[in-house]
C-alpha cells in the first residue's frame, strides 16, 4: 500500500512538472492575457455563422467566426478592440464571451512580430468609431472583425494576415446558398474570390502561437 502511494505521488509530481514546462493561457484565466493577444470565438448567429464555419474552417482547428484584440489587462478585467455590429469599438472580455456558448481561444503574435504590438494597438485605436462592414468588401472605410486585424497590421507593412481570395463555399452548397440569400437582400452578387480575410484564416496562421486549442493539421 505504501509503495502504491509513493508511485502515485511520483506520477503526480512528474505530470505537474511536464505541464509547467509548456505553459498555456487557460480559457478561464483572463489575467494571463497580454495586450495584442487575439481572442477567437464561435458566435451563435444562426445560419450565417454556420455558413462561415463551413466555408472557412481549417481541418484540426475549432471553427470560429469572430476575432478581437486585447487592448488592456487590468487584473481579471480585459478590454478588447473589435469590429462588430456597432462598428469598431471597445468591448469587455466578459461581454464578448457571453455571445457564445462555446469556449474562447487565445493566440499571440510570435517573434519578431510581437515587437510591433504597441504600434498595432495604435492602429486599432485609430479605427475606433469606424462603421461595421456587413458587405465584407475591402477598402470601403468600414470593417468586419478579421479585416480590422489584418488592415491594422498591413498598414504597418506587416503581412502576418494577408488578404486572400474570399470563399463563401462551393456554388450549389448549403453555405453558398445562405450567402446568395444574404447578398440578394443587399442587391449584390456573392463576392466570391474578392480579396479579404476570415477568422479561421487568422487562427491557422503560422505567425501566431495558439495559447489554447489544438494546432492545425498540415
mmCIF file of the C-alpha atoms, coordinates in Angstrom:
data_MODEL
# 
_entry.id   MODEL 
# 
loop_
_atom_site.group_PDB 
_atom_site.id 
_atom_site.type_symbol 
_atom_site.label_atom_id 
_atom_site.label_alt_id 
_atom_site.label_comp_id 
_atom_site.label_asym_id 
_atom_site.label_entity_id 
_atom_site.label_seq_id 
_atom_site.pdbx_PDB_ins_code 
_atom_site.Cartn_x 
_atom_site.Cartn_y 
_atom_site.Cartn_z 
_atom_site.occupancy 
_atom_site.B_iso_or_equiv 
_atom_site.pdbx_formal_charge 
_atom_site.auth_seq_id 
_atom_site.auth_comp_id 
_atom_site.auth_asym_id 
_atom_site.auth_atom_id 
_atom_site.pdbx_PDB_model_num 
ATOM 1   C CA . UNK A 1 1   ? 0.000   0.000  0.000   1.00 0.00 ? 1   UNK A CA 1 
ATOM 2   C CA . UNK A 1 2   ? 2.848   2.351  0.938   1.00 0.00 ? 2   UNK A CA 1 
ATOM 3   C CA . UNK A 1 3   ? 4.646   1.609  -2.358  1.00 0.00 ? 3   UNK A CA 1 
ATOM 4   C CA . UNK A 1 4   ? 1.470   2.315  -4.304  1.00 0.00 ? 4   UNK A CA 1 
ATOM 5   C CA . UNK A 1 5   ? 1.102   5.642  -2.530  1.00 0.00 ? 5   UNK A CA 1 
ATOM 6   C CA . UNK A 1 6   ? 4.716   6.593  -3.367  1.00 0.00 ? 6   UNK A CA 1 
ATOM 7   C CA . UNK A 1 7   ? 4.264   5.648  -7.033  1.00 0.00 ? 7   UNK A CA 1 
ATOM 8   C CA . UNK A 1 8   ? 1.053   7.703  -7.297  1.00 0.00 ? 8   UNK A CA 1 
ATOM 9   C CA . UNK A 1 9   ? 2.794   10.719 -5.809  1.00 0.00 ? 9   UNK A CA 1 
ATOM 10  C CA . UNK A 1 10  ? 5.714   10.386 -8.233  1.00 0.00 ? 10  UNK A CA 1 
ATOM 11  C CA . UNK A 1 11  ? 3.294   10.235 -11.166 1.00 0.00 ? 11  UNK A CA 1 
ATOM 12  C CA . UNK A 1 12  ? 1.547   13.391 -9.902  1.00 0.00 ? 12  UNK A CA 1 
ATOM 13  C CA . UNK A 1 13  ? 4.890   15.221 -9.484  1.00 0.00 ? 13  UNK A CA 1 
ATOM 14  C CA . UNK A 1 14  ? 6.156   14.332 -12.967 1.00 0.00 ? 14  UNK A CA 1 
ATOM 15  C CA . UNK A 1 15  ? 2.801   15.244 -14.512 1.00 0.00 ? 15  UNK A CA 1 
ATOM 16  C CA . UNK A 1 16  ? 2.914   18.630 -12.796 1.00 0.00 ? 16  UNK A CA 1 
ATOM 17  C CA . UNK A 1 17  ? 6.472   19.260 -13.980 1.00 0.00 ? 17  UNK A CA 1 
ATOM 18  C CA . UNK A 1 18  ? 5.510   18.376 -17.555 1.00 0.00 ? 18  UNK A CA 1 
ATOM 19  C CA . UNK A 1 19  ? 2.562   20.765 -17.512 1.00 0.00 ? 19  UNK A CA 1 
ATOM 20  C CA . UNK A 1 20  ? 4.758   23.556 -16.128 1.00 0.00 ? 20  UNK A CA 1 
ATOM 21  C CA . UNK A 1 21  ? 7.255   23.043 -18.937 1.00 0.00 ? 21  UNK A CA 1 
ATOM 22  C CA . UNK A 1 22  ? 4.619   24.019 -21.524 1.00 0.00 ? 22  UNK A CA 1 
ATOM 23  C CA . UNK A 1 23  ? 2.646   26.920 -20.064 1.00 0.00 ? 23  UNK A CA 1 
ATOM 24  C CA . UNK A 1 24  ? -0.614  27.890 -21.701 1.00 0.00 ? 24  UNK A CA 1 
ATOM 25  C CA . UNK A 1 25  ? -3.140  30.653 -21.125 1.00 0.00 ? 25  UNK A CA 1 
ATOM 26  C CA . UNK A 1 26  ? -6.234  28.897 -19.775 1.00 0.00 ? 26  UNK A CA 1 
ATOM 27  C CA . UNK A 1 27  ? -9.504  29.921 -21.371 1.00 0.00 ? 27  UNK A CA 1 
ATOM 28  C CA . UNK A 1 28  ? -10.706 30.799 -17.877 1.00 0.00 ? 28  UNK A CA 1 
ATOM 29  C CA . UNK A 1 29  ? -7.704  32.911 -16.837 1.00 0.00 ? 29  UNK A CA 1 
ATOM 30  C CA . UNK A 1 30  ? -8.089  36.381 -18.373 1.00 0.00 ? 30  UNK A CA 1 
ATOM 31  C CA . UNK A 1 31  ? -5.378  37.778 -16.074 1.00 0.00 ? 31  UNK A CA 1 
ATOM 32  C CA . UNK A 1 32  ? -2.758  35.778 -18.008 1.00 0.00 ? 32  UNK A CA 1 
ATOM 33  C CA . UNK A 1 33  ? -3.548  37.550 -21.282 1.00 0.00 ? 33  UNK A CA 1 
ATOM 34  C CA . UNK A 1 34  ? -1.376  40.340 -22.719 1.00 0.00 ? 34  UNK A CA 1 
ATOM 35  C CA . UNK A 1 35  ? -2.123  43.410 -24.857 1.00 0.00 ? 35  UNK A CA 1 
ATOM 36  C CA . UNK A 1 36  ? -2.056  42.387 -28.505 1.00 0.00 ? 36  UNK A CA 1 
ATOM 37  C CA . UNK A 1 37  ? -3.359  38.872 -27.887 1.00 0.00 ? 37  UNK A CA 1 
ATOM 38  C CA . UNK A 1 38  ? -6.088  37.662 -30.228 1.00 0.00 ? 38  UNK A CA 1 
ATOM 39  C CA . UNK A 1 39  ? -9.297  36.182 -28.856 1.00 0.00 ? 39  UNK A CA 1 
ATOM 40  C CA . UNK A 1 40  ? -11.284 33.898 -31.135 1.00 0.00 ? 40  UNK A CA 1 
ATOM 41  C CA . UNK A 1 41  ? -14.766 32.550 -30.567 1.00 0.00 ? 41  UNK A CA 1 
ATOM 42  C CA . UNK A 1 42  ? -17.638 30.850 -32.310 1.00 0.00 ? 42  UNK A CA 1 
ATOM 43  C CA . UNK A 1 43  ? -20.697 33.061 -32.414 1.00 0.00 ? 43  UNK A CA 1 
ATOM 44  C CA . UNK A 1 44  ? -24.225 31.715 -32.435 1.00 0.00 ? 44  UNK A CA 1 
ATOM 45  C CA . UNK A 1 45  ? -25.816 33.896 -35.107 1.00 0.00 ? 45  UNK A CA 1 
ATOM 46  C CA . UNK A 1 46  ? -27.784 31.164 -36.867 1.00 0.00 ? 46  UNK A CA 1 
ATOM 47  C CA . UNK A 1 47  ? -27.320 30.149 -40.497 1.00 0.00 ? 47  UNK A CA 1 
ATOM 48  C CA . UNK A 1 48  ? -24.934 32.994 -41.301 1.00 0.00 ? 48  UNK A CA 1 
ATOM 49  C CA . UNK A 1 49  ? -22.388 31.968 -38.671 1.00 0.00 ? 49  UNK A CA 1 
ATOM 50  C CA . UNK A 1 50  ? -22.798 28.308 -39.572 1.00 0.00 ? 50  UNK A CA 1 
ATOM 51  C CA . UNK A 1 51  ? -22.132 29.186 -43.218 1.00 0.00 ? 51  UNK A CA 1 
ATOM 52  C CA . UNK A 1 52  ? -18.930 30.981 -42.153 1.00 0.00 ? 52  UNK A CA 1 
ATOM 53  C CA . UNK A 1 53  ? -17.820 27.937 -40.160 1.00 0.00 ? 53  UNK A CA 1 
ATOM 54  C CA . UNK A 1 54  ? -18.458 25.520 -43.039 1.00 0.00 ? 54  UNK A CA 1 
ATOM 55  C CA . UNK A 1 55  ? -16.916 27.677 -45.765 1.00 0.00 ? 55  UNK A CA 1 
ATOM 56  C CA . UNK A 1 56  ? -13.724 28.686 -43.947 1.00 0.00 ? 56  UNK A CA 1 
ATOM 57  C CA . UNK A 1 57  ? -12.989 26.071 -41.284 1.00 0.00 ? 57  UNK A CA 1 
ATOM 58  C CA . UNK A 1 58  ? -9.420  24.748 -41.134 1.00 0.00 ? 58  UNK A CA 1 
ATOM 59  C CA . UNK A 1 59  ? -9.016  20.986 -40.515 1.00 0.00 ? 59  UNK A CA 1 
ATOM 60  C CA . UNK A 1 60  ? -7.805  20.280 -36.997 1.00 0.00 ? 60  UNK A CA 1 
ATOM 61  C CA . UNK A 1 61  ? -8.868  23.633 -35.582 1.00 0.00 ? 61  UNK A CA 1 
ATOM 62  C CA . UNK A 1 62  ? -12.132 24.672 -33.942 1.00 0.00 ? 62  UNK A CA 1 
ATOM 63  C CA . UNK A 1 63  ? -14.489 26.606 -36.196 1.00 0.00 ? 63  UNK A CA 1 
ATOM 64  C CA . UNK A 1 64  ? -14.583 30.282 -35.235 1.00 0.00 ? 64  UNK A CA 1 
ATOM 65  C CA . UNK A 1 65  ? -16.468 33.252 -36.617 1.00 0.00 ? 65  UNK A CA 1 
ATOM 66  C CA . UNK A 1 66  ? -15.148 36.241 -34.655 1.00 0.00 ? 66  UNK A CA 1 
ATOM 67  C CA . UNK A 1 67  ? -11.847 37.716 -33.526 1.00 0.00 ? 67  UNK A CA 1 
ATOM 68  C CA . UNK A 1 68  ? -10.965 40.634 -31.253 1.00 0.00 ? 68  UNK A CA 1 
ATOM 69  C CA . UNK A 1 69  ? -7.693  42.069 -29.941 1.00 0.00 ? 69  UNK A CA 1 
ATOM 70  C CA . UNK A 1 70  ? -6.756  42.562 -26.294 1.00 0.00 ? 70  UNK A CA 1 
ATOM 71  C CA . UNK A 1 71  ? -6.003  46.224 -25.641 1.00 0.00 ? 71  UNK A CA 1 
ATOM 72  C CA . UNK A 1 72  ? -5.605  46.309 -21.860 1.00 0.00 ? 72  UNK A CA 1 
ATOM 73  C CA . UNK A 1 73  ? -5.378  43.822 -18.988 1.00 0.00 ? 73  UNK A CA 1 
ATOM 74  C CA . UNK A 1 74  ? -6.178  45.112 -15.506 1.00 0.00 ? 74  UNK A CA 1 
ATOM 75  C CA . UNK A 1 75  ? -6.240  42.152 -13.173 1.00 0.00 ? 75  UNK A CA 1 
ATOM 76  C CA . UNK A 1 76  ? -9.044  39.989 -14.462 1.00 0.00 ? 76  UNK A CA 1 
ATOM 77  C CA . UNK A 1 77  ? -10.653 42.856 -16.331 1.00 0.00 ? 77  UNK A CA 1 
ATOM 78  C CA . UNK A 1 78  ? -9.734  42.661 -20.010 1.00 0.00 ? 78  UNK A CA 1 
ATOM 79  C CA . UNK A 1 79  ? -10.621 45.299 -22.600 1.00 0.00 ? 79  UNK A CA 1 
ATOM 80  C CA . UNK A 1 80  ? -10.513 44.455 -26.298 1.00 0.00 ? 80  UNK A CA 1 
ATOM 81  C CA . UNK A 1 81  ? -10.996 46.234 -29.616 1.00 0.00 ? 81  UNK A CA 1 
ATOM 82  C CA . UNK A 1 82  ? -13.266 44.601 -32.181 1.00 0.00 ? 82  UNK A CA 1 
ATOM 83  C CA . UNK A 1 83  ? -15.307 45.266 -35.304 1.00 0.00 ? 83  UNK A CA 1 
ATOM 84  C CA . UNK A 1 84  ? -18.837 44.123 -34.607 1.00 0.00 ? 84  UNK A CA 1 
ATOM 85  C CA . UNK A 1 85  ? -22.396 45.238 -35.315 1.00 0.00 ? 85  UNK A CA 1 
ATOM 86  C CA . UNK A 1 86  ? -21.921 48.651 -33.663 1.00 0.00 ? 86  UNK A CA 1 
ATOM 87  C CA . UNK A 1 87  ? -18.679 49.271 -35.565 1.00 0.00 ? 87  UNK A CA 1 
ATOM 88  C CA . UNK A 1 88  ? -15.098 49.372 -34.351 1.00 0.00 ? 88  UNK A CA 1 
ATOM 89  C CA . UNK A 1 89  ? -15.350 49.705 -30.590 1.00 0.00 ? 89  UNK A CA 1 
ATOM 90  C CA . UNK A 1 90  ? -14.029 48.559 -27.243 1.00 0.00 ? 90  UNK A CA 1 
ATOM 91  C CA . UNK A 1 91  ? -15.607 45.596 -25.505 1.00 0.00 ? 91  UNK A CA 1 
ATOM 92  C CA . UNK A 1 92  ? -15.041 43.837 -22.189 1.00 0.00 ? 92  UNK A CA 1 
ATOM 93  C CA . UNK A 1 93  ? -13.974 40.191 -22.385 1.00 0.00 ? 93  UNK A CA 1 
ATOM 94  C CA . UNK A 1 94  ? -16.937 39.176 -20.243 1.00 0.00 ? 94  UNK A CA 1 
ATOM 95  C CA . UNK A 1 95  ? -19.326 40.825 -22.704 1.00 0.00 ? 95  UNK A CA 1 
ATOM 96  C CA . UNK A 1 96  ? -17.521 39.344 -25.693 1.00 0.00 ? 96  UNK A CA 1 
ATOM 97  C CA . UNK A 1 97  ? -17.513 35.751 -24.456 1.00 0.00 ? 97  UNK A CA 1 
ATOM 98  C CA . UNK A 1 98  ? -21.142 35.972 -23.312 1.00 0.00 ? 98  UNK A CA 1 
ATOM 99  C CA . UNK A 1 99  ? -22.128 35.998 -27.006 1.00 0.00 ? 99  UNK A CA 1 
ATOM 100 C CA . UNK A 1 100 ? -21.131 32.360 -27.373 1.00 0.00 ? 100 UNK A CA 1 
ATOM 101 C CA . UNK A 1 101 ? -21.870 29.112 -25.570 1.00 0.00 ? 101 UNK A CA 1 
ATOM 102 C CA . UNK A 1 102 ? -18.563 27.716 -26.860 1.00 0.00 ? 102 UNK A CA 1 
ATOM 103 C CA . UNK A 1 103 ? -15.072 28.080 -25.398 1.00 0.00 ? 103 UNK A CA 1 
ATOM 104 C CA . UNK A 1 104 ? -12.946 31.007 -26.489 1.00 0.00 ? 104 UNK A CA 1 
ATOM 105 C CA . UNK A 1 105 ? -9.392  30.661 -27.775 1.00 0.00 ? 105 UNK A CA 1 
ATOM 106 C CA . UNK A 1 106 ? -6.359  32.866 -27.239 1.00 0.00 ? 106 UNK A CA 1 
ATOM 107 C CA . UNK A 1 107 ? -3.384  33.376 -29.561 1.00 0.00 ? 107 UNK A CA 1 
ATOM 108 C CA . UNK A 1 108 ? -0.299  35.583 -29.540 1.00 0.00 ? 108 UNK A CA 1 
ATOM 109 C CA . UNK A 1 109 ? 1.934   37.003 -32.269 1.00 0.00 ? 109 UNK A CA 1 
ATOM 110 C CA . UNK A 1 110 ? 5.250   35.169 -32.479 1.00 0.00 ? 110 UNK A CA 1 
ATOM 111 C CA . UNK A 1 111 ? 8.639   36.841 -32.521 1.00 0.00 ? 111 UNK A CA 1 
ATOM 112 C CA . UNK A 1 112 ? 9.681   39.079 -34.220 1.00 0.00 ? 112 UNK A CA 1 
ATOM 113 C CA . UNK A 1 113 ? 6.143   40.357 -34.846 1.00 0.00 ? 113 UNK A CA 1 
ATOM 114 C CA . UNK A 1 114 ? 5.338   40.596 -31.132 1.00 0.00 ? 114 UNK A CA 1 
ATOM 115 C CA . UNK A 1 115 ? 7.631   43.648 -31.002 1.00 0.00 ? 115 UNK A CA 1 
ATOM 116 C CA . UNK A 1 116 ? 5.138   45.705 -33.026 1.00 0.00 ? 116 UNK A CA 1 
ATOM 117 C CA . UNK A 1 117 ? 2.232   45.195 -30.598 1.00 0.00 ? 117 UNK A CA 1 
ATOM 118 C CA . UNK A 1 118 ? 2.284   48.842 -29.299 1.00 0.00 ? 118 UNK A CA 1 
ATOM 119 C CA . UNK A 1 119 ? 2.083   50.130 -32.884 1.00 0.00 ? 119 UNK A CA 1 
ATOM 120 C CA . UNK A 1 120 ? -0.542  47.513 -33.757 1.00 0.00 ? 120 UNK A CA 1 
ATOM 121 C CA . UNK A 1 121 ? -2.719  48.746 -30.896 1.00 0.00 ? 121 UNK A CA 1 
ATOM 122 C CA . UNK A 1 122 ? -2.300  52.362 -32.004 1.00 0.00 ? 122 UNK A CA 1 
ATOM 123 C CA . UNK A 1 123 ? -3.519  51.424 -35.489 1.00 0.00 ? 123 UNK A CA 1 
ATOM 124 C CA . UNK A 1 124 ? -6.544  49.705 -33.978 1.00 0.00 ? 124 UNK A CA 1 
ATOM 125 C CA . UNK A 1 125 ? -7.326  52.731 -31.793 1.00 0.00 ? 125 UNK A CA 1 
ATOM 126 C CA . UNK A 1 126 ? -7.099  54.973 -34.855 1.00 0.00 ? 126 UNK A CA 1 
ATOM 127 C CA . UNK A 1 127 ? -10.002 52.995 -36.343 1.00 0.00 ? 127 UNK A CA 1 
ATOM 128 C CA . UNK A 1 128 ? -12.298 53.288 -33.318 1.00 0.00 ? 128 UNK A CA 1 
ATOM 129 C CA . UNK A 1 129 ? -15.664 54.654 -34.398 1.00 0.00 ? 129 UNK A CA 1 
ATOM 130 C CA . UNK A 1 130 ? -15.418 53.333 -37.957 1.00 0.00 ? 130 UNK A CA 1 
ATOM 131 C CA . UNK A 1 131 ? -18.591 51.553 -39.128 1.00 0.00 ? 131 UNK A CA 1 
ATOM 132 C CA . UNK A 1 132 ? -19.046 47.803 -39.370 1.00 0.00 ? 132 UNK A CA 1 
ATOM 133 C CA . UNK A 1 133 ? -18.817 46.332 -42.878 1.00 0.00 ? 133 UNK A CA 1 
ATOM 134 C CA . UNK A 1 134 ? -21.761 43.949 -43.453 1.00 0.00 ? 134 UNK A CA 1 
ATOM 135 C CA . UNK A 1 135 ? -20.757 43.531 -47.109 1.00 0.00 ? 135 UNK A CA 1 
ATOM 136 C CA . UNK A 1 136 ? -17.296 42.104 -46.298 1.00 0.00 ? 136 UNK A CA 1 
ATOM 137 C CA . UNK A 1 137 ? -15.642 44.193 -49.000 1.00 0.00 ? 137 UNK A CA 1 
ATOM 138 C CA . UNK A 1 138 ? -12.132 45.688 -48.933 1.00 0.00 ? 138 UNK A CA 1 
ATOM 139 C CA . UNK A 1 139 ? -11.109 49.341 -48.815 1.00 0.00 ? 139 UNK A CA 1 
ATOM 140 C CA . UNK A 1 140 ? -14.507 50.906 -48.105 1.00 0.00 ? 140 UNK A CA 1 
ATOM 141 C CA . UNK A 1 141 ? -13.604 52.608 -44.786 1.00 0.00 ? 141 UNK A CA 1 
ATOM 142 C CA . UNK A 1 142 ? -15.704 50.076 -42.894 1.00 0.00 ? 142 UNK A CA 1 
ATOM 143 C CA . UNK A 1 143 ? -14.502 46.919 -41.149 1.00 0.00 ? 143 UNK A CA 1 
ATOM 144 C CA . UNK A 1 144 ? -15.511 43.388 -40.277 1.00 0.00 ? 144 UNK A CA 1 
ATOM 145 C CA . UNK A 1 145 ? -13.666 41.608 -37.473 1.00 0.00 ? 145 UNK A CA 1 
ATOM 146 C CA . UNK A 1 146 ? -10.743 39.890 -39.206 1.00 0.00 ? 146 UNK A CA 1 
ATOM 147 C CA . UNK A 1 147 ? -10.382 42.724 -41.718 1.00 0.00 ? 147 UNK A CA 1 
ATOM 148 C CA . UNK A 1 148 ? -9.766  45.136 -38.839 1.00 0.00 ? 148 UNK A CA 1 
ATOM 149 C CA . UNK A 1 149 ? -6.925  42.986 -37.514 1.00 0.00 ? 149 UNK A CA 1 
ATOM 150 C CA . UNK A 1 150 ? -5.388  42.394 -40.931 1.00 0.00 ? 150 UNK A CA 1 
ATOM 151 C CA . UNK A 1 151 ? -5.692  46.008 -42.067 1.00 0.00 ? 151 UNK A CA 1 
ATOM 152 C CA . UNK A 1 152 ? -4.105  47.395 -38.892 1.00 0.00 ? 152 UNK A CA 1 
ATOM 153 C CA . UNK A 1 153 ? -1.072  45.170 -39.417 1.00 0.00 ? 153 UNK A CA 1 
ATOM 154 C CA . UNK A 1 154 ? -0.877  45.722 -43.171 1.00 0.00 ? 154 UNK A CA 1 
ATOM 155 C CA . UNK A 1 155 ? -0.768  49.470 -42.552 1.00 0.00 ? 155 UNK A CA 1 
ATOM 156 C CA . UNK A 1 156 ? 2.472   48.809 -40.634 1.00 0.00 ? 156 UNK A CA 1 
ATOM 157 C CA . UNK A 1 157 ? 3.859   46.774 -43.515 1.00 0.00 ? 157 UNK A CA 1 
ATOM 158 C CA . UNK A 1 158 ? 3.396   43.520 -41.580 1.00 0.00 ? 158 UNK A CA 1 
ATOM 159 C CA . UNK A 1 159 ? 1.888   40.762 -43.733 1.00 0.00 ? 159 UNK A CA 1 
ATOM 160 C CA . UNK A 1 160 ? 1.048   38.355 -40.930 1.00 0.00 ? 160 UNK A CA 1 
ATOM 161 C CA . UNK A 1 161 ? -2.561  38.039 -42.071 1.00 0.00 ? 161 UNK A CA 1 
ATOM 162 C CA . UNK A 1 162 ? -2.556  38.867 -45.796 1.00 0.00 ? 162 UNK A CA 1 
ATOM 163 C CA . UNK A 1 163 ? -5.700  39.185 -47.840 1.00 0.00 ? 163 UNK A CA 1 
ATOM 164 C CA . UNK A 1 164 ? -6.716  36.022 -49.619 1.00 0.00 ? 164 UNK A CA 1 
ATOM 165 C CA . UNK A 1 165 ? -9.482  35.196 -52.149 1.00 0.00 ? 165 UNK A CA 1 
ATOM 166 C CA . UNK A 1 166 ? -12.707 35.066 -50.169 1.00 0.00 ? 166 UNK A CA 1 
ATOM 167 C CA . UNK A 1 167 ? -14.590 31.762 -50.130 1.00 0.00 ? 167 UNK A CA 1 
ATOM 168 C CA . UNK A 1 168 ? -18.295 31.607 -49.375 1.00 0.00 ? 168 UNK A CA 1 
ATOM 169 C CA . UNK A 1 169 ? -18.442 27.892 -50.071 1.00 0.00 ? 169 UNK A CA 1 
ATOM 170 C CA . UNK A 1 170 ? -18.828 25.889 -53.250 1.00 0.00 ? 170 UNK A CA 1 
ATOM 171 C CA . UNK A 1 171 ? -21.612 27.170 -55.546 1.00 0.00 ? 171 UNK A CA 1 
ATOM 172 C CA . UNK A 1 172 ? -24.598 24.908 -55.055 1.00 0.00 ? 172 UNK A CA 1 
ATOM 173 C CA . UNK A 1 173 ? -23.662 24.043 -51.464 1.00 0.00 ? 173 UNK A CA 1 
ATOM 174 C CA . UNK A 1 174 ? -25.860 24.863 -48.472 1.00 0.00 ? 174 UNK A CA 1 
ATOM 175 C CA . UNK A 1 175 ? -23.481 27.527 -47.186 1.00 0.00 ? 175 UNK A CA 1 
ATOM 176 C CA . UNK A 1 176 ? -23.204 29.225 -50.575 1.00 0.00 ? 176 UNK A CA 1 
ATOM 177 C CA . UNK A 1 177 ? -26.990 29.328 -50.728 1.00 0.00 ? 177 UNK A CA 1 
ATOM 178 C CA . UNK A 1 178 ? -27.067 31.118 -47.382 1.00 0.00 ? 178 UNK A CA 1 
ATOM 179 C CA . UNK A 1 179 ? -24.741 33.769 -48.761 1.00 0.00 ? 179 UNK A CA 1 
ATOM 180 C CA . UNK A 1 180 ? -26.686 34.079 -52.012 1.00 0.00 ? 180 UNK A CA 1 
ATOM 181 C CA . UNK A 1 181 ? -29.802 34.858 -49.991 1.00 0.00 ? 181 UNK A CA 1 
ATOM 182 C CA . UNK A 1 182 ? -27.857 37.294 -47.786 1.00 0.00 ? 182 UNK A CA 1 
ATOM 183 C CA . UNK A 1 183 ? -26.396 39.276 -50.703 1.00 0.00 ? 183 UNK A CA 1 
ATOM 184 C CA . UNK A 1 184 ? -29.594 39.112 -52.755 1.00 0.00 ? 184 UNK A CA 1 
ATOM 185 C CA . UNK A 1 185 ? -31.255 41.109 -49.972 1.00 0.00 ? 185 UNK A CA 1 
ATOM 186 C CA . UNK A 1 186 ? -28.493 43.709 -50.480 1.00 0.00 ? 186 UNK A CA 1 
ATOM 187 C CA . UNK A 1 187 ? -28.870 43.703 -54.294 1.00 0.00 ? 187 UNK A CA 1 
ATOM 188 C CA . UNK A 1 188 ? -25.424 42.208 -54.746 1.00 0.00 ? 188 UNK A CA 1 
ATOM 189 C CA . UNK A 1 189 ? -23.810 39.083 -56.106 1.00 0.00 ? 189 UNK A CA 1 
ATOM 190 C CA . UNK A 1 190 ? -21.778 36.970 -53.704 1.00 0.00 ? 190 UNK A CA 1 
ATOM 191 C CA . UNK A 1 191 ? -18.239 38.487 -53.785 1.00 0.00 ? 191 UNK A CA 1 
ATOM 192 C CA . UNK A 1 192 ? -16.653 35.073 -54.250 1.00 0.00 ? 192 UNK A CA 1 
ATOM 193 C CA . UNK A 1 193 ? -12.907 35.379 -54.827 1.00 0.00 ? 193 UNK A CA 1 
ATOM 194 C CA . UNK A 1 194 ? -12.675 39.031 -53.804 1.00 0.00 ? 194 UNK A CA 1 
ATOM 195 C CA . UNK A 1 195 ? -9.706  39.848 -51.536 1.00 0.00 ? 195 UNK A CA 1 
ATOM 196 C CA . UNK A 1 196 ? -10.472 39.512 -47.859 1.00 0.00 ? 196 UNK A CA 1 
ATOM 197 C CA . UNK A 1 197 ? -9.844  37.598 -44.641 1.00 0.00 ? 197 UNK A CA 1 
ATOM 198 C CA . UNK A 1 198 ? -11.689 35.406 -42.175 1.00 0.00 ? 198 UNK A CA 1 
ATOM 199 C CA . UNK A 1 199 ? -11.169 34.467 -38.503 1.00 0.00 ? 199 UNK A CA 1 
ATOM 200 C CA . UNK A 1 200 ? -10.295 30.847 -39.302 1.00 0.00 ? 200 UNK A CA 1 
ATOM 201 C CA . UNK A 1 201 ? -7.511  32.029 -41.619 1.00 0.00 ? 201 UNK A CA 1 
ATOM 202 C CA . UNK A 1 202 ? -6.063  34.104 -38.763 1.00 0.00 ? 202 UNK A CA 1 
ATOM 203 C CA . UNK A 1 203 ? -6.346  31.262 -36.257 1.00 0.00 ? 203 UNK A CA 1 
ATOM 204 C CA . UNK A 1 204 ? -4.423  28.954 -38.617 1.00 0.00 ? 204 UNK A CA 1 
ATOM 205 C CA . UNK A 1 205 ? -1.590  31.434 -39.268 1.00 0.00 ? 205 UNK A CA 1 
ATOM 206 C CA . UNK A 1 206 ? 1.949   30.130 -38.659 1.00 0.00 ? 206 UNK A CA 1 
ATOM 207 C CA . UNK A 1 207 ? 2.817   33.583 -37.306 1.00 0.00 ? 207 UNK A CA 1 
ATOM 208 C CA . UNK A 1 208 ? 0.803   33.144 -34.108 1.00 0.00 ? 208 UNK A CA 1 
ATOM 209 C CA . UNK A 1 209 ? 1.226   30.920 -31.086 1.00 0.00 ? 209 UNK A CA 1 
ATOM 210 C CA . UNK A 1 210 ? -2.052  29.262 -30.206 1.00 0.00 ? 210 UNK A CA 1 
ATOM 211 C CA . UNK A 1 211 ? -2.222  29.510 -26.431 1.00 0.00 ? 211 UNK A CA 1 
ATOM 212 C CA . UNK A 1 212 ? -5.404  27.465 -26.176 1.00 0.00 ? 212 UNK A CA 1 
ATOM 213 C CA . UNK A 1 213 ? -6.825  24.868 -28.517 1.00 0.00 ? 213 UNK A CA 1 
ATOM 214 C CA . UNK A 1 214 ? -5.130  22.389 -30.895 1.00 0.00 ? 214 UNK A CA 1 
ATOM 215 C CA . UNK A 1 215 ? -2.716  23.057 -33.720 1.00 0.00 ? 215 UNK A CA 1 
ATOM 216 C CA . UNK A 1 216 ? -3.992  22.687 -37.297 1.00 0.00 ? 216 UNK A CA 1 
ATOM 217 C CA . UNK A 1 217 ? -3.354  19.566 -39.337 1.00 0.00 ? 217 UNK A CA 1 
ATOM 218 C CA . UNK A 1 218 ? -0.910  20.188 -42.166 1.00 0.00 ? 218 UNK A CA 1 
# 
